[in-house]
């Protein structure tokens, strides 16, 4: 089986959430446990960091991987979804898994995958764990898929668990309140294992306290140790000064990820690194600074307030839920521009009417439909837009919408591309 054949099998035979949404979601750990048992329980053969949350877990994962890499460790990283290729989901020191390795794995274990009725995500996680064990990584950074408690990644016993910001997303599976959603994310908290919560939120704080007490897990709200003194955006870096409240030490960072929301993520990153240092990991201040500064080169992360071009300033961001889009719009409003052009597409399980209400009404909207099964049809988006009297045009492809926006925009305007990970992927 070559890579194309393996790709066909993964896409055609297995339920892929990225393509069909909820129909692909399988809760429970029995399939991943069976897969990994046959593979020799690779999840027990490497140290790890486990990361859950609604927003920020991808950036946090990449920051941590980059810092550990700068500190001289051999670092595995598994995240989702991918933008262009399956291989993006599994990396060691920033290098994607080889296509031939993926193809050989699928070929060898095809029958097992079918017998266990594993989902695409479960298969990729099993592959990631097997690959990290085979390559003998020093530590792996493991990002959950959607939840936590029943997520396929939740069979590892990490050095530290990290929970990023909690917001509304995937309510049909995780719950209708922030507390319910937090409870699912808190499922990654393990006995006697330290847990870092990046942002202290009134609605979720007690959930984490109760779960940590139940598991006898040391709980650390990152904001109790580190706080932001100042920040300024001077492209190509977001300049940040954090202070340790206990030692008064000031840590100056230059983040290659430019979104304002990285301030929250980096507080959690700093606390996580501190815990790893206390566990005996050798991570210098220079490694922290270089890891944050070189995160794009080290991990090839894309789509987080990514500047695509200047004049007109063109930015892409994968924010796709209410909280994420509110933070993006706040930064749009802080960014000097004349007219605002929004190239937007969505998937069909989002509350698009709510999401559209967050964007500035005076903007010019260019609605498009990413090339996936889950895409919301543009005429349906237009129906929502009509209710709020937005100025818009519709396009049957992301590319056409993007090119049209570029032609319409003047040099002092701002073009934003987003609404869905899959819109950004096509750009």
N, C-alpha and C positions, 0 to 999 in steps of 0.2 A: 504493500500500500504506500503510494507516494503522498506528498502533502496535499495535493488537490483532491485525491480520493479520501484522505482523512478528513479534510474540510467538508467534503460532500456528506460523509457519514455523520459528522458532528452536527451539521446544519439540518440534514434531511431526516435523520433517524432519531435525534434526541430533541426533547423540548427545550427551546432556547428562549429565555425570558426576554432577552434583547429584541427578539423578533415578534413574539406572540404574547408577551406579558404574562398575566396571571395564570394562564393555562399551563405555563412551563414551571410554575412555582411548586416545589415539593418540599414540605416541611418534614422535619424529623431527621435523625442522624443514622438510621439503620443502614441506608444504602452506602453512605460514605464510610461507615465503619466496616461494612463487608468488603468494599473495594480495598480499603487500606489494610485489612487483615490479610487478604490475598497477596498484597504488595509487600508484606512483611512489616506492617505498621511503621511506615516511614515517618509519620508525624511524631514519633517518639525518639527520633534519631537526630534531631537538631533543636537548638534553642530558638525561641521565638518571641515576638511582640505581637499582641492581638489587638486589633483596632476596630471599633464599631462606632456608630453615630449616624445622624441623618445628613448633616453637612460637615465637610471638612476632613472626613476620614481619608480621602484620597491624597489631599495635600499633606496631611499629617504623616501618612505612610511614606510618601516620597521624601519629605524632609528628614524623617528618622533614618531611612535607608541611606540617604546621601551623607548624613552626619557620620553614621557608623562606617560607611565606606571611606570617608575622609580620615577616620580614626584607624584605618588599616585592616578592618574586618572584611571577610568575605560574606557578602550580604545577599540573601535571597529576598525577593519582593514579589508578592502576588496581589493583584488588584483587579477590579472590574468596574464598569464594562471596558471593553477595548474600543478604540476609535477606528482603527483601520485593519488590524490583524489580530487573530487569536494570540499570537506569540507575545503581544504587548503585556498580556496578563501575567506572564512568568518571566522574571529577570533575575540574573545574578550579577551584581556590581554594574547594573544598568544595561547589561547585554541580554537581549531577548533569547528565549529558548530557541534552539535551532529547529527549523522546519522538519528536518529529517528525524530528529529525536521525537518530536510530537507525532509524526506519522508512524514511526516504529512503535511507539507506545499504544496508539489507537489500534494498529494492526494486531499487535500481540494480545491486547486485552479486549478486543471488540466483542467477543462472545460474553465475557464477564460483564461488560458495560450493559449489554442488552439484557442479560439474565437478571441483573440487579435492578433494571429499569431506572438507571441513574439519569439525572438531568444533565444537560450540557455543563452547567455550573459545577455540579458534583464531580463530573468527570475531569474538568479542568483543575479543580482543587486537588483531587487525587493525583493527577499528573504533577502538579506543583510540588506537593509533599514528596512524592517519589523522586523528582528531579533534585530537590534541595538535599535529600538524603544521599542520593547518588553522588552529587557534587561536593558533599561534605561542607556545606556552608557553616560559618561560625554562628550565624544567627539569621533568622528570616523575619521579615515584617509581613504580617498576614492581615489583610483587610477583609472584613466580612462582606457578604453580598448585600442582602437586604436587611436582615434583622440582627440576630445575635444568638438567642437561646436555642433556636432550631436551625441555625445556619450551618452549612456543611463544614465551615472552617472550625466549628466549635468542638473539635475533638483534640485540639492541642492543649498543652499545659504550658502557658507562656511564662516568661520572666516577669512580665508586667502586662496588664490589660489597660487599654486606653479607650475612653469614650468621649467622642467629640460632641459638638452642639446637637441638641435634640430639637427637631421641628416636625411639622406635619408632612408626611409623605408615605405612600403605600398603606394608608389607613385600613384598607380592606383586609390586610393581613396582620398589621401590627397594632391596630387599635385606634380609637377615635379621639383619645386625649393624649396630651404630652406625657402624662404619667404612665398610661398604658404602653405607649411607644417606648418610653424609657425602660419600662419593666422588661420588654423584649430585648433591648440593647444590653441591659444589665445582666442578661443571661451569660455573657462572656466572663463574668466575675468568677474566679476560681478560688477554692479553699487556700487560705494562707498566701495568696498571691496579691501583691500590691496592685491597686487600680488607680489610674489618673483620670479625673474628669476635667476636661478642658475648660468648660464654661459652667459656672454655678448658676442654675436657673431655678427660680422659686417653685415651679411646677414639678420639677424632677428631682430636686435635691434629696427629699425624704426617701424616694425610691432607691437611690444609690446607697444611702445610709443604711437602710434596712437590709438590702441584699448583702452589703459588705459585712454587716454585723452577723448575718446568718452564716456567711462563709468564712468568718474570722479573717477577712481580707483587709489589710491596711488600706484605708481610703484617703486619697489626696485630691482635694480640689485645687487645681493648679493656680487659681487666682489668689489662694491664701499664701502662696509663696512668691509668685512673680506678678509684677504689675507693669503696665506700659507707662513709661515716663513721657515719651514723645515719639512722633512719627512724621515723616515727610516723604512724599513721592518725588523722586528725581530720576526719571527713566535713564538707565535701565534697572534701577533698584528702588525698592521701598526701604527707606532707612528707618531703623527702629532702635530705641533704647529701652531696655527692660531693667527693672531693679529687683533684686532678691530682697524681700521684705525683712528677712531674718539677718542676713549678713550685710545688707546695704550695698552689696556689689552691683555695679551697673554693667550690663552686657549689651554691647553695641552690635547690631546685626544689619547686614545688607541683604534683603530678600530679593531673589530673582523672580519670585512670584509676587505680582504687584497688586493683587486684590486686597482691599481693606480688611476683608474677613480673615486674612492671614494673621492678623494681630491676635485673634482668639486662638487660632491653631498653634501659633508659636509659643504661647503661654503653656499649652499642654505639652508641646515638644520639649521645652526646656525642663519641665518638671519630670518628664519621662526619662530624659537623659540624666538628670540628677539621680534618679532612682537606680538607673543602670550603673552609674559611677559608684554608688553605695554598694552595689552588688559585686563590684570588682572590675567592671569594664573600664578600660583605659580610654577616656574620651577627653581630649584637651579642649580648652576654650577655642584654640585655633581650628580644631576639627569641627566644632560647632559652627563657628563663623564661616568657614569654607564650605561646610555642608549646606548651610542656608543660602550662601551666595552662589554655589555651583550646582544647585539642585536640578536645573534644566539639563546641564551637561552630564551630570552623573546618572540621572534617572529618565531623562527624555519625557518629562511630564508636559502635557499640552492642555490647552483649553481652559486655563484659569486666568481670567483677565489678561488674555494673550493679545499683545499688540501685533496685528497683521500688517499694518502699513500706516504711514503718516500722510497727511494732506490729501484727502481727509483722514483724520485719525480713525482707524478701524480696529475694533476690539471684539474678540470672541470669548464667550464664557459659557461653560456647560450648566450653570445654575438652572434648575428645572422644577423647583418647588417654591412654595410661597416665601419661606424664610430666605432661601438663597437668592431669589429674584429681588426681594426687598433690599438686600444688601448690595446687589449689583446696581439697582436703580439709584440707591443712595450715592454710590460712587460715580455713576453717570452724571448725576446732578452736580457733583463736585468737580467734574471735569469740564474745563472751559470749552465751549463750542457755540456755534450759531444755531444751525438747525440739527435736529436729531432724526436719524434714519434707523429704523429697527427692522432687521431681517429676522423673522421669527417663525418657528414651526414647533409643533408639540406632538406628544404621543396621546393616544386616545383614552388613557386612563387618568388624565389630569383634569383638574377643575380649571379649564382654560378661561372661563368667564371671570373667575377670581384673579387668575394670573394677569389677564389683560388689564384689569382695573388698577394694577400696581404701576404699570408703565405710564410715563407722562402723556397726557391726552393730546398735547400739541405736536407730538412726534408724527412722523410719516411712517406708516407701517407697511411692510412688504411681507405678506404671509406666504409661506411655502410648505411643501410637504416632503420631508425626508424620505429616502427610498428604502423604507422598511415596512413590514406588515402592520406594525403598531401605529404608524403615523396617523394623526388626525387629518381627515380630508380638509383641504383649504376652504371649501365652501361651508363647512361646519364652523371653522374658525371665523369666517366672514359673518356668519349669523350672530355669533357672540359679539363681534365688533360692531355690528349694526345697532345693537342695543345701547351701546355707549357712544355712538356717533363718532367713531374714530375715522381718520383719513387713511385709507388703505388701498392696496392693490394686491391681487392674488397671482401666484405663479405655481406651475405644476412641478417645479424643481427648485432645489436650493440654489443651484448654480445660476439659474435665470434671475431669481430674486436678488442675489448678491451682485451680479453684473449690472442689473438695472439700478440698484441703489448706488453703486459706484458712479454710474453715469449721471445720476440726479444730484449727487452731493457736490457741494462746493468745498474749496480747500479748508475753510474754517469750520466745516460741519463735523459731526461725529456719526459714524456708522457702528451700530452694535449688532452682533450676530449671536443668536442664542435661542432660548426657550426649550431646548432639548440637547442632550449629548449628541444626538444623531445628526442634528443640523450642523453643529460644530465639526463633527467628524467629516462631513462631506466638504466643508470649507477647507 
